[in-house]
């Protein structure tokens, strides 16, 4: 008699990358349903849950990355302090070679003020499968948000783009 062990979650059992934007939006909706407006803390908690989801990516350390970055930028014409919480997936061609990346962004924008401008700019990457501890990375990034946690961003943009 054969005894079958329970299967570990294989890459092909994970959700497809094409659904990642919907997963992030759903996590943000969980936070939004408890409040009238999303605070920075609520958006961060949604991003943490999104970061813990694993997707069907190539089994290489650089195929699924998280990017935390902030600074004062004028992308839309007016300078805004922007926190960009990003997930990046490596997309391969049919031969298994790198083709391009897809990034899922949650951008939190705030009116400029001296305290925020004084933070300057910052960025840090984490890659699933690269022998780093996700909880440690998230805790370190959370420390950069303390000044913003109780604030409601002026604007939140959630979008996907190829890069």
C-alpha positions as a Markdown table, in Angstrom:
| # | Residue | x | y | z |
|---|---|---|---|---|
| 1 | Unk | 0.0 | 0.0 | 0.0 |
| 2 | Unk | 1.3 | 3.4 | -1.0 |
| 3 | Unk | 1.1 | 6.2 | 1.5 |
| 4 | Unk | 0.9 | 9.6 | -0.1 |
| 5 | Unk | 2.2 | 12.6 | 1.8 |
| 6 | Unk | 0.3 | 15.9 | 1.4 |
| 7 | Unk | 1.7 | 17.9 | -1.5 |
| 8 | Unk | 3.5 | 21.1 | -0.7 |
| 9 | Unk | 2.3 | 24.1 | -2.6 |
| 10 | Unk | 4.0 | 23.8 | -6.0 |
| 11 | Unk | 4.6 | 26.8 | -8.2 |
| 12 | Unk | 1.9 | 25.7 | -10.6 |
| 13 | Unk | -0.6 | 25.5 | -7.6 |
| 14 | Unk | -0.1 | 29.2 | -6.9 |
| 15 | Unk | -2.2 | 32.0 | -8.3 |
| 16 | Unk | -1.1 | 33.4 | -11.7 |
| 17 | Unk | 0.8 | 36.7 | -11.9 |
| 18 | Unk | -2.0 | 38.1 | -14.0 |
| 19 | Unk | -4.2 | 38.1 | -10.9 |
| 20 | Unk | -1.8 | 40.0 | -8.7 |
| 21 | Unk | -3.3 | 43.4 | -9.2 |
| 22 | Unk | -6.7 | 42.1 | -8.2 |
| 23 | Unk | -5.2 | 40.5 | -5.0 |
| 24 | Unk | -3.7 | 43.8 | -4.0 |
| 25 | Unk | -7.0 | 45.6 | -4.7 |
| 26 | Unk | -8.9 | 43.0 | -2.6 |
| 27 | Unk | -6.4 | 43.5 | 0.3 |
| 28 | Unk | -6.9 | 47.2 | 0.2 |
| 29 | Unk | -10.7 | 46.7 | 0.2 |
| 30 | Unk | -10.4 | 44.7 | 3.4 |
| 31 | Unk | -8.9 | 47.7 | 5.0 |
| 32 | Unk | -11.3 | 50.2 | 3.4 |
| 33 | Unk | -14.3 | 48.3 | 4.6 |
| 34 | Unk | -13.4 | 49.0 | 8.2 |
| 35 | Unk | -12.8 | 52.7 | 7.7 |
| 36 | Unk | -14.1 | 55.6 | 5.6 |
| 37 | Unk | -10.6 | 56.5 | 4.3 |
| 38 | Unk | -7.5 | 54.5 | 4.0 |
| 39 | Unk | -4.7 | 55.6 | 6.3 |
| 40 | Unk | -1.1 | 54.9 | 5.6 |
| 41 | Unk | -1.2 | 52.2 | 8.2 |
| 42 | Unk | -4.2 | 50.5 | 6.6 |
| 43 | Unk | -2.5 | 50.6 | 3.2 |
| 44 | Unk | 0.7 | 49.2 | 4.6 |
| 45 | Unk | -1.2 | 46.3 | 6.3 |
| 46 | Unk | -2.8 | 45.5 | 3.0 |
| 47 | Unk | 0.6 | 45.6 | 1.3 |
| 48 | Unk | 2.0 | 43.2 | 3.9 |
| 49 | Unk | -0.7 | 40.7 | 3.2 |
| 50 | Unk | -0.1 | 41.1 | -0.5 |
| 51 | Unk | 3.6 | 40.6 | 0.0 |
| 52 | Unk | 3.0 | 37.3 | 1.7 |
| 53 | Unk | 1.0 | 35.9 | -1.2 |
| 54 | Unk | 3.1 | 33.7 | -3.4 |
| 55 | Unk | 2.4 | 33.7 | -7.1 |
| 56 | Unk | 3.3 | 31.3 | -10.0 |
| 57 | Unk | 6.7 | 32.7 | -10.8 |
| 58 | Unk | 9.9 | 31.2 | -12.1 |
| 59 | Unk | 11.9 | 29.3 | -9.4 |
| 60 | Unk | 14.7 | 31.9 | -9.4 |
| 61 | Unk | 15.5 | 34.3 | -6.6 |
| 62 | Unk | 14.9 | 37.4 | -8.8 |
| 63 | Unk | 11.5 | 36.5 | -10.2 |
| 64 | Unk | 9.4 | 37.9 | -7.4 |
| 65 | Unk | 10.5 | 41.2 | -5.7 |
| 66 | Unk | 9.2 | 43.8 | -3.4 |
| 67 | Unk | 10.3 | 47.4 | -3.6 |
| 68 | Unk | 9.7 | 50.0 | -0.9 |
| 69 | Unk | 10.6 | 53.5 | -1.9 |
| 70 | Unk | 9.7 | 57.1 | -1.1 |
| 71 | Unk | 10.7 | 60.7 | -1.9 |
| 72 | Unk | 9.3 | 64.0 | -3.1 |
| 73 | Unk | 8.6 | 63.8 | -6.8 |
| 74 | Unk | 6.6 | 65.9 | -9.3 |
| 75 | Unk | 5.3 | 63.0 | -11.5 |
| 76 | Unk | 1.9 | 64.7 | -12.0 |
| 77 | Unk | 3.2 | 68.3 | -12.2 |
| 78 | Unk | 2.9 | 69.2 | -8.5 |
| 79 | Unk | 5.6 | 68.0 | -6.1 |
| 80 | Unk | 4.2 | 65.4 | -3.8 |
| 81 | Unk | 5.8 | 63.2 | -1.2 |
| 82 | Unk | 5.2 | 59.7 | -2.6 |
| 83 | Unk | 5.5 | 56.3 | -0.9 |
| 84 | Unk | 5.6 | 53.6 | -3.6 |
| 85 | Unk | 4.9 | 50.0 | -2.5 |
| 86 | Unk | 5.7 | 47.8 | -5.5 |
| 87 | Unk | 5.8 | 44.1 | -6.4 |
| 88 | Unk | 7.9 | 43.2 | -9.4 |
| 89 | Unk | 7.6 | 39.9 | -11.3 |
| 90 | Unk | 10.1 | 38.6 | -13.9 |
| 91 | Unk | 8.2 | 37.5 | -17.0 |
| 92 | Unk | 10.0 | 34.9 | -19.2 |
| 93 | Unk | 9.5 | 34.1 | -22.8 |
| 94 | Unk | 8.5 | 30.6 | -24.1 |
| 95 | Unk | 12.2 | 29.6 | -23.9 |
| 96 | Unk | 12.4 | 30.5 | -20.2 |
| 97 | Unk | 14.6 | 33.6 | -20.9 |
| 98 | Unk | 13.8 | 37.0 | -19.3 |
| 99 | Unk | 11.4 | 39.0 | -21.4 |
| 100 | Unk | 10.3 | 41.9 | -19.2 |
| 101 | Unk | 9.1 | 42.8 | -15.7 |
| 102 | Unk | 5.6 | 43.6 | -14.5 |
| 103 | Unk | 5.2 | 45.9 | -11.6 |
| 104 | Unk | 2.2 | 46.2 | -9.3 |
| 105 | Unk | 2.2 | 49.6 | -7.6 |
| 106 | Unk | 0.4 | 51.1 | -4.6 |
| 107 | Unk | 1.4 | 54.7 | -4.6 |
| 108 | Unk | 0.5 | 56.8 | -1.6 |
| 109 | Unk | 0.8 | 60.6 | -2.2 |
| 110 | Unk | 0.9 | 63.4 | 0.4 |
| 111 | Unk | 1.0 | 67.2 | 0.2 |
| 112 | Unk | 4.6 | 68.4 | 0.7 |
| 113 | Unk | 5.6 | 69.7 | 4.0 |
| 114 | Unk | 9.0 | 70.3 | 5.7 |
| 115 | Unk | 8.8 | 67.1 | 7.9 |
| 116 | Unk | 8.2 | 64.9 | 4.9 |
| 117 | Unk | 10.7 | 66.7 | 2.6 |
| 118 | Unk | 13.3 | 66.2 | 5.4 |
| 119 | Unk | 13.0 | 62.4 | 5.0 |
| 120 | Unk | 14.7 | 62.7 | 1.6 |
| 121 | Unk | 14.4 | 59.6 | -0.5 |
| 122 | Unk | 14.9 | 56.0 | 0.2 |
| 123 | Unk | 14.5 | 52.6 | -1.5 |
| 124 | Unk | 15.0 | 49.0 | -0.6 |
| 125 | Unk | 14.4 | 45.6 | -2.4 |
| 126 | Unk | 13.4 | 42.2 | -1.1 |
| 127 | Unk | 13.3 | 39.1 | -3.2 |
| 128 | Unk | 11.3 | 36.0 | -2.4 |
| 129 | Unk | 13.6 | 32.9 | -2.5 |
| 130 | Unk | 16.8 | 34.9 | -2.0 |
| 131 | Unk | 17.5 | 33.6 | 1.6 |
| 132 | Unk | 16.4 | 36.8 | 3.3 |
| 133 | Unk | 13.7 | 37.1 | 6.0 |
| 134 | Unk | 10.5 | 38.8 | 4.8 |
| 135 | Unk | 9.4 | 39.6 | 8.3 |
| 136 | Unk | 12.7 | 41.4 | 9.1 |
| 137 | Unk | 12.5 | 43.3 | 5.9 |
| 138 | Unk | 8.9 | 44.4 | 6.5 |
| 139 | Unk | 9.7 | 45.4 | 10.1 |
| 140 | Unk | 12.6 | 47.6 | 8.9 |
| 141 | Unk | 10.5 | 49.2 | 6.1 |
| 142 | Unk | 7.7 | 49.8 | 8.6 |
| 143 | Unk | 10.1 | 51.9 | 10.7 |
| 144 | Unk | 10.4 | 54.3 | 7.7 |
| 145 | Unk | 6.6 | 54.9 | 7.8 |
| 146 | Unk | 6.1 | 55.9 | 11.5 |
| 147 | Unk | 5.7 | 59.6 | 10.6 |
| 148 | Unk | 3.0 | 58.8 | 8.1 |
| 149 | Unk | 0.9 | 56.0 | 9.8 |
| 150 | Unk | -1.9 | 58.1 | 11.1 |
| 151 | Unk | -2.2 | 60.2 | 8.0 |
| 152 | Unk | -4.6 | 59.8 | 5.1 |
| 153 | Unk | -2.8 | 60.1 | 1.8 |
| 154 | Unk | -4.1 | 62.9 | -0.6 |
| 155 | Unk | -4.2 | 60.2 | -3.3 |
| 156 | Unk | -3.7 | 56.5 | -3.6 |
| 157 | Unk | -3.0 | 55.0 | -7.0 |
| 158 | Unk | -3.0 | 51.3 | -7.6 |
| 159 | Unk | -1.9 | 50.1 | -11.0 |
| 160 | Unk | 0.1 | 47.6 | -13.1 |
| 161 | Unk | 2.8 | 48.4 | -15.6 |
| 162 | Unk | 5.3 | 46.5 | -17.8 |
| 163 | Unk | 8.9 | 47.7 | -17.4 |
